Amino acid sequence: MADYDQAIRLDPDYAVAFSNRGKAYQARGDLDRAIADYDQAIRLNPNYATAFDSRGSAYGNKNDQDRAIADYTEAIRLDPSSAHAFYNRGSAYAAKMDYDRAIADFDQATRLNPRDAVAFNSRGGAYQAKGDLDRGIADYSEAIRLDPNYIFAYNNRGVAYGDKRDYDRAIADYNEAVRREPAFAVAFFNRGSVYGAKQDYDRAIADFTEAIRLRPGYASALYWRGRARQLKGDNAGGDADIVAARKITPSVGR
């Protein structure tokens, strides 16, 4: 930040310095200052595709997806080879639940950068949200092929297998996710949910307990541990978990 400040003092028309300082503000979570710097970079250089892309990301972080999409669209107009801008616009469309447009942008991102595991994972999520589990699984599998340590792709593929009631494959994916990241609370929760669906309540309870240990106040894990305890006949323990869960999130399980 100090160096960008000094660069701007030395050359107040240096668009790159404003854009990069904007990225630094954004990394610190100061989105309004980041946007102000991107604005200035764009005023100085109206053809600065990267600044439009970065400002779109800041608007996306503020959950202003319409402004984000407008900026990504301008970035793509200025630089049609920007896989990053297509990916970002796809993510914004996905946030708006416009999955067809999201998939179209992720298609373009993966064509421009066929080794982008994140783009395949995100396209898999859009397919899964549309109910096309097989295409979702295919994309998660490609993400894992490109990055064998991509824990989110294992987790997401596990969710898709679970939705297909292919519980053994789901558990195998969650096993891989937690083997690579033992602090991955969501994967423990998801694996516990599959064990619950298989009526293996002891393992379900163990996984929900680990998810709670890793993320204290994890209301969904508390609630479903309570349900698993009830199904095992431990009504007192189950009731206590459900009460605790609903103190955190009153709507959980409803």
Protein Blocks (a to p, Z undefined) as FASTA:
>chain_A
ZZmmmmmmmmmmlmklmmmmmmmmmmnopaklmmmmmmmmmmmmmmlmklmmmmmmmmmm
nopaklmmmmmmmmmmmmmmlmklmmmmmmmmmmnopaklmmmmmmmmmmmmmmlmklmm
mmmmmmmmnopaklmmmmmmmmmmmmmmlmklmmmmmmmmmmnopaklmmmmmmmmmmmm
mmlmklmmmmmmmmmmnopaklmmmmmmmmmmmmghilklmmmmmmmmmmnopamlmmmm
mmmmmmmmmmgoZZ
